[in-house]
Amino acid sequence: MDSLQTRHIVLGVSGGVAAYKACELTRLLVKAGYTTQVVMTAAATRFVGPATLQALSGRPVATDQWQPLAANGMDHIELVRAADALVVAPASADCIGKAANGLGDDLLSTLLLARDTIPTLLAPAMNRAMWANASVQRNVQRLRMDGVGIAGPASGEQACGEVGEGRMLEPESILLEIEALFQPKRLAGRRVLITAGPTFEPWDAVRGLTNRSSGKMGWALARAAWEQGAEVTLVAGPTAQATPYGVSTIEVETAREMRDAVQAELKGVDVFIAAAAVADWRPARVEAGKLKKQGDARPPVLELDPNPDILAEVAAQPEAPFCVGFAAEADDLIANAQAKRVRKGVPLLVGNLGPQTFGRDDNACVLIDAQGVLELPRGAKLDLARRILVEIVSRMPSQQS
Ligand code: CTP
């Protein structure tokens, strides 16, 4: 699967305070299984020592085209030939300017010139006034038109003490952008809406009904859809998951809040994936304070009302997006999931066994549509999510041959 392939990244580091974050990015790349060749500009070596990046990458760092690593002396060609992706983090205004205008006066800029069709990503980092400068913006625009990816920059506090746009993205986010370089953009221009996690239905000020869903599968689907080029909105019940990168997230608590958020976001949505484990019932009465024990009196009886069925409501709408349901079953997976697909009125349903997926990082599932059953073997939830999206795209009306 995708994440198990060894890919080779050439990581350019140009001069800027954020060069120290290139150390963490290198560590993350190596940990994720990429081989990484670091190339530093002369200015970058003023901010961090090549020895640090050599130790972290496990390879000599290329710093000077006149002291080449390649036997033929042509590092700018040899390094790029071996690369699956070319990443520059941080990318200074100077580096961006050279790349946008075809200038090559050091190893990194000549590498960028020789990049050919290799996926290339720059993570700009500079003072907010420099970033806002018309020439920098013009150069960035030009690079985008040339097919170069621009990751960030983020907003926030800067090394110079100012606050604004220009901070380099955090290394964890740059790693996600790098992973996305290798995913085909099957969902470019598409809107994907996903529900995820459990819901929490309050009973009193401190108690409520919920379930064991961790939200991991919904999060993996949101990330996979973003990687494949979609504009993604995640309607998330209460979980311990961090806010996903690149995805617009709406946090909700109850099933009714989740339904309202979904209905408010539906316009223009191409795919709706209901991965949430929505509570089917909620306490009929929510007590204002905390319910107290009343001496030896019998415990209170919890009366329940049904919650709206979010997926069935969306699927029944006249202009419904392509709807995908999930079924978390305890047994008899295929029969239960087949019946649920028909009951919910959806073209595709992903069935899994609740006890074998809740809280785990891996999962196995079956995909059920009108034609039959496709089994997807156990794997990391992210790999499974990528695979599920391939199956979704192949079934979407305009994609069918
Ligand atoms: N779902 C929903 N709203 C609900 C209940 C479920 O949108 N109120 C969605 C889930 O997100 C999932 C699918 O419907 O995509 C099936 O959820 P599941 O809990 O397995 O099915 P239920 O309809 O609740 O059936 P049961 O609990 O009886 O198996």
Boltz pocket constraint, residues with backbone or C-beta under 6 A from the ligand:
constraints:
  - pocket:
      binder: B
      contacts: [[A, 195], [A, 255], [A, 274], [A, 275], [A, 276], [A, 277], [A, 278], [A, 279], [A, 280], [A, 307], [A, 308], [A, 309], [A, 310], [A, 311], [A, 312], [A, 324], [A, 325], [A, 326], [A, 327], [A, 328], [A, 329], [A, 340], [A, 344]]
      max_distance: 6.0
